[in-house]
Amino acid sequence: MGLPRSTYLICICRTHFAIGVGICDELITLEVMSPDVCDLTLIDLPGITRVPVTGQPEDIEKQIKHLIMKYIEKQETINMVVVPCNIDIATTEALIMAQKVDPEGKRTVGILTKPDLIDRGTETTILDIAQNKTIPLRKGYIMVKCRGQHQINEKISLEEAAQKERDFFQKHNFFRCLLNEEKATIKSLAVKLTQHLVDHIKKSLPQLNEQIKKQLWDLRNELKKCEAGPPQDPKEAKKFLTETLIGFINQIKSISEGELIIEENLFVQLRMEFKKWNDQLNEKKPSFHNLPEEEIQFYQNYRGRELLGFSNYKMFEVVLQNHVATLKEPAIDLLSAIRGIVIQQFTVVVNQCFQNYPALLDITKVNIDKIYNIQSVQQEKAEKRISEQFEMEHMLFIQDPIYLKSLTEITKETYSEEQLPLIDKRCTYGEMLQAYCEIVVQRMADQLPMMITLFMLKQTAHLLSIDMLSLLDGANVSELLFKDSDVGRKRRDLHARLDRMRIGQEKMSNFI
């Protein structure tokens, strides 16, 4: 029927006192192949050992029962409970276990063996069991007489043994009727099992069909994760590589412009770092005019050759330059933090774009190295510009209207350019220093993030795009695109499984 292998099981549960040393969960497998039969797995389960012999674990009975239950509880199995006729079937452990997993007896067939060894006078009792009157099973019982060890030693053929078995039942006063009811002989058992198997398969087909649909869905989803690989035609390979690299470049451009979000939002991370920078600037702002005594001490510390009461502009420069110098180290730390974020985000894009292409693994490794190299060069440029920015801040310059506005906000008094000569008489030195410091903080809070973003994100994305396209110049496209990989092997395996499942589904549709 073309169904998946091992879909249907027939488990033979025996009742006898087994002997041996131990038990193993691994199956001893014998595979018989034929084009004219269904896929079927026949499992001969071990008998239950009640008393451990030398070398066996004390819980050998528990281990065997656990092993048996693992197979007979599966709904796709038909359980053949083999019971010798010369023991009490009502106390048979194998039948009790089968009833636990199949209380309605839909999957259980009783096999009665050794009818030639029963005690005289028990024939009627055994016949009632065989006719399903004592312990009813939906699939009933079959009585068989197998070859004994003597017949095996005499090398009696299966055909001759089958005839001897039939002769036994025909001549038996009590069991002769079982032949007419087709409840005796191995041949009848084979016919019954075949019919039971077909019926069981028919009942299981809808459930199996749903399982196949689910597996097909899962396989298609897995294949989506392993996107189509490069074309096998070498002429199309370079075009494929070009399109792949352009796709990567577009994603890098989108992420650098805030249009693409992967895992964590890049610009959210950048703004968090820029906020930390702004907080540091505000925390480091000095207070120049808390108390009059401090103002006097401040003047005495920075007073030059001027007479008492006269202003010294150099004093203002020294104070502000010293303060600005303390901000350079945090600025470099900000640059390093932004570099790490950009590298992490770009690396994610690299992995997303290339990990599913079996032959672009080498390029992927090169890409990550390229990002590090480009970022290192850009960081050097940015550090140079930051140093230049701090050198410019040492020049202490601000437009008069902007300075007056800041001074007004601090002193709560209104100043105009006409009052410039009198400002130092109406304001304390601390207020004037504070006004300029506020402007420096605002300027640094905005300009450094913009500068770092330009060098470490915008320009890096542009340079990386150019560098990626340069891979096409003189590249051995065939070598790059047709190297094997785990992804390629996985994709081929998924396609093969998908084809098998489709064939199974098509053939199954003929029986549903």
ABEGO torsion letter per residue (X at the ends): XGBBBGABBBBBBBBBBBBEABBBABBBBBBBBBAABBBBBBBBBBBBBABBBBGBBAAAAAAAAAAAAAAAABAABBBBBBBBAABBAAABAAAAAAAAABAAGAABBBBBBGAAABBBGAAAAAAAAAAGAABBBAAEBBBBBBBBAAAAAAGBBAAAAAAAAAAAAAABAAAAAAAAAGABEAAAAAAAAAAAAAAAAAAAAAAAAAAAAAAAAAAAAAAAABBBBBBABAAAAAAAAAAAAAAAAAAAAAAAAGABBBGBBAAAAAAAAAAAAAAAAAAABBBABABAAAAAAAAAAABBABBBGBBBAAAAAAAAAAAAAAAAAAAAAAAAAAAAAAAAAAAAAAAAAAAABAAAAAAAAAAAAAAAAAAAAAAAAAAAAAAAAAAAAAAGBBBAAAAAAAAAAAAGBBBBAAAAAAAAAABBAAAAAAAAAAAAAAAAAAAAAAAAAAAAAAAAAAAAAAAAAAAABGBBAAAAAABBBAAAAAAAAAAAAAAAAAAAAAAAAAAX
